[in-house]
C-alpha cells in the first residue's frame, strides 16, 4: 500500500514486521462457516492474511486515506467507514457464523473498545487484539491484586483472557513509547441475556465506587439494599475488591431474581 503517514488523532502505529503479522493471524484456527471483523485495518498489515483465512471479511476503518488505499488494494472489500465505538455490531455479524475479531487497538481508547467487545459477548466467539503491554497485564491481573478493578471483573467474567506474546515497540511505524502485547478473549456465558448483563455491570461498577468500604457501608448497598436478601449476608463485610467475578454473578442472580 502507499506510504501514508500515521495520524496521532487516530492513535495510529502501523505494524511492519511480517513475522509478528503471521503469528497474529495464525493464533486462531477458524471454524466454518466463519467471518472475521478487523478493527482498524490501517495499512493492511493483517488484512491479506485475514481475507485468505476467513470466509467473510469486514473491516472497520475511520481514516478516509486508508479506506481509499484498502479499496484499491482489495477490490470489493467490505469496509464500515466509521470508528468501532459507533458501529452496531449486530448489523454486520451473521449469527449463523462463527465470528472472530482482530485488531491492533489504539492505546488511547483500548478499554472502551474492549468493553464494546464484551458488550457483544453473545455475538463474538474469539477476539485477538494487540494492546499496550501494561493494559494487557492490568486486564489479566488476578483476583486480589492491586490492579483488580471493575473492568477487570467484567472482562474476566464474560471472557477467558490470555496474553499470547509481547510485541516490541521497534516493529511499528511510528515507534510508540511502550511495548505491546497480543491477547485473546474467548467469550463465554452466552446464555446470559442483555438485561442480566446490564444489571451485572451496574452492580460491579457501583460496588467499586466505594471499593475500600465493606459492602454493608457501600454505595452498592444503598442502591440495591443487600439487607433485603438473606443469602447475601456473607458478602456484607467484604470490600468490592475482595469479591470474585463469580461472587458478583451470585449477587446479580439474587438481586435480579434469576
C-alpha positions in Angstrom: 0.0 0.0 0.0 1.0 3.6 -0.4 3.2 5.1 2.3 0.7 7.0 4.4 1.8 9.0 7.5 0.2 7.8 10.7 -2.1 10.3 12.4 -1.9 10.9 16.1 -5.6 11.7 16.4 -6.5 8.2 15.3 -3.9 6.6 17.6 -2.1 5.0 14.6 1.0 2.9 14.8 1.5 0.7 11.8 2.8 -2.8 12.3 5.6 -3.6 9.8 7.0 -6.9 11.0 5.8 -9.9 8.8 6.8 -12.5 11.4 4.6 -10.8 14.1 1.8 -10.4 11.5 1.8 -14.1 10.7 1.9 -15.1 14.4 -1.2 -13.0 15.0 -3.2 -14.3 12.0 -2.3 -17.9 12.9 -3.5 -17.7 16.6 -7.0 -18.9 15.7 -8.0 -21.9 13.6 -11.3 -20.7 12.2 -14.3 -23.0 12.2 -16.6 -23.0 9.2 -18.8 -21.1 8.4 -16.9 -18.1 9.7 -16.5 -14.4 9.4 -13.8 -12.0 10.7 -14.1 -8.4 11.7 -10.9 -6.4 11.6 -10.8 -3.3 13.8 -8.7 -0.6 12.1 -7.1 -2.4 9.1 -4.8 0.6 8.7 -2.2 0.0 6.1 -3.4 -3.6 5.6 -0.8 -5.4 7.6 -3.2 -8.1 8.8 -5.8 -7.7 6.1 -4.4 -10.1 3.4 -3.9 -12.9 5.9 -7.4 -12.4 7.3 -9.1 -12.3 3.9 -7.2 -15.6 2.9 -8.1 -17.4 6.2 -11.7 -16.4 6.7 -14.8 -16.8 4.5 -16.4 -13.4 5.2 -14.3 -10.3 5.9 -15.4 -6.9 7.2 -13.1 -4.1 8.1 -13.9 -1.1 10.4 -11.8 1.9 9.4 -12.3 5.6 10.2 -9.4 7.1 8.2 -10.5 8.1 4.6 -7.0 7.9 3.3 -6.6 4.3 4.4 -10.1 3.4 3.2 -9.2 4.6 -0.3 -6.0 2.5 -0.3 -7.7 -0.6 1.1 -10.4 -0.4 -1.6 -7.8 0.0 -4.3 -5.7 -2.9 -2.9 -8.6 -5.2 -2.3 -11.5 -4.5 -4.8 -14.9 -5.4 -3.4 -13.6 -5.4 0.2 -16.3 -4.7 2.8 -15.5 -1.7 4.9 -17.5 0.1 7.6 -16.4 3.6 7.4 -16.5 4.8 11.0 -14.9 4.3 14.4 -15.6 1.0 16.1 -17.3 2.6 19.1 -20.0 3.9 16.8 -20.6 0.6 15.0 -23.6 -1.5 15.7 -22.0 -5.0 15.5 -25.4 -6.7 15.4 -25.9 -5.1 11.9 -22.7 -6.7 10.5 -22.4 -10.0 12.3 -24.2 -13.0 10.9 -25.4 -15.0 13.9 -25.2 -18.3 12.0 -21.4 -17.9 11.5 -18.5 -18.3 13.9 -17.3 -14.8 14.4 -13.7 -13.7 15.1 -12.4 -10.2 15.7 -8.8 -9.0 15.1 -7.3 -5.6 15.7 -4.3 -3.5 16.6 -6.1 -1.4 19.1 -5.3 2.3 19.5 -3.8 2.7 23.0 -5.9 5.8 23.9 -9.2 4.0 23.5 -8.3 0.4 24.2 -10.5 0.0 27.3 -13.7 1.4 25.6 -13.1 -0.9 22.6 -12.6 -4.0 24.8 -15.8 -3.0 26.7 -17.6 -2.7 23.3 -16.5 -6.3 22.5 -17.6 -7.5 25.9 -21.0 -5.9 25.4 -21.3 -8.1 22.3 -20.1 -11.3 24.0 -23.1 -13.2 22.7 -22.2 -12.4 19.0 -18.4 -13.0 19.1 -16.5 -16.2 19.6 -12.9 -15.1 19.8 -11.2 -11.7 19.7 -7.4 -11.4 19.0 -6.3 -7.9 19.8 -3.0 -6.0 20.3 -2.9 -3.5 23.1 -0.4 -1.7 25.2 1.5 -4.3 27.3 0.5 -2.5 30.6 -3.1 -2.7 29.5 -2.9 -6.4 28.9 -1.2 -7.0 32.2 -3.8 -5.0 34.1 -6.7 -6.7 32.4 -5.3 -10.1 33.2 -4.4 -9.2 36.8 -5.9 -12.0 39.1 -8.3 -11.5 41.9 -6.6 -10.0 45.0 -4.0 -7.9 43.2 -3.8 -4.1 43.2 -5.0 -3.8 39.6 -8.2 -5.7 40.2 -11.0 -3.3 39.3 -14.5 -3.1 37.9 -13.4 -3.5 34.3 -11.2 -6.5 35.3 -14.2 -8.2 36.9 -16.5 -7.6 34.0 -14.0 -8.5 31.3 -12.9 -11.7 33.0 -16.4 -12.9 33.8 -17.5 -12.7 30.1 -14.3 -13.9 28.5 -11.3 -16.2 29.1 -8.4 -13.8 28.6 -4.9 -14.8 27.7 -1.7 -12.9 26.8 0.0 -14.8 23.9 3.2 -12.9 23.3 4.7 -9.4 23.8 5.5 -7.2 20.8 8.5 -4.8 21.0 8.0 -1.1 20.1 10.5 -1.3 17.2 8.2 -3.2 14.9 5.9 -0.2 14.5 6.0 3.0 12.4 6.0 5.4 14.1 7.6 3.7 17.1 5.4 4.1 20.2 6.9 4.8 23.6 5.8 1.5 25.1 5.7 -2.2 24.2 2.6 -4.1 23.2 1.1 -7.5 23.7 -1.2 -9.7 21.7 -4.1 -11.2 23.8 -7.1 -13.3 23.1 -10.6 -13.0 24.5 -12.7 -16.2 24.2 -16.2 -15.2 25.1 -18.4 -17.3 27.4 -21.7 -17.2 29.3 -23.6 -16.7 26.0 -26.8 -17.9 27.7 -27.0 -14.6 29.7 -29.4 -12.1 28.3 -28.8 -8.3 27.7 -30.9 -7.3 30.8 -28.8 -9.5 33.1 -25.6 -8.1 31.5 -26.7 -4.6 32.3 -27.6 -5.4 35.9 -24.3 -7.3 36.4 -22.1 -4.5 35.0 -24.0 -1.9 37.0 -23.6 -3.9 40.3 -19.9 -4.3 39.7 -19.3 -0.6 38.7 -21.4 0.6 41.7 -19.5 -1.6 44.1 -16.2 -0.2 43.0 -17.3 3.4 43.5 -16.5 2.8 47.2 -14.1 0.0 46.8 -12.4 0.5 50.2 -15.6 0.2 52.1 -17.2 -3.0 53.1 -20.4 -3.7 51.2 -22.6 -3.0 54.2 -21.4 0.6 54.1 -21.1 0.9 50.4 -22.9 2.7 47.6 -23.9 -0.7 46.3 -25.8 -1.5 49.5 -27.5 1.9 49.4 -28.6 1.4 45.8 -29.7 -2.2 45.9 -30.5 -2.9 49.6 -28.5 -6.0 50.5 -30.3 -6.3 53.8 -33.4 -7.5 51.8 -31.6 -10.7 50.7 -30.6 -13.2 53.4 -28.2 -15.2 51.2 -26.1 -12.0 50.6 -25.1 -11.7 54.2 -21.9 -13.5 53.6 -20.7 -10.6 51.4 -21.6 -7.8 53.8 -18.3 -7.4 55.5 -16.2 -7.7 52.3 -14.9 -4.9 50.1 -15.6 -4.7 46.4 -12.1 -5.9 45.5 -12.4 -8.9 47.8 -15.2 -10.4 45.6 -14.5 -12.7 42.6 -16.4 -12.4 39.3 -18.4 -15.4 40.4 -19.4 -13.7 43.6 -20.7 -10.8 41.6 -22.6 -13.3 39.4 -24.3 -14.7 42.6 -25.2 -11.2 43.8 -26.7 -10.3 40.4 -28.7 -13.6 40.3 -30.1 -12.8 43.7 -31.0 -9.2 43.1 -32.4 -9.8 39.6 -34.4 -12.9 40.7 -32.8 -15.0 38.0 
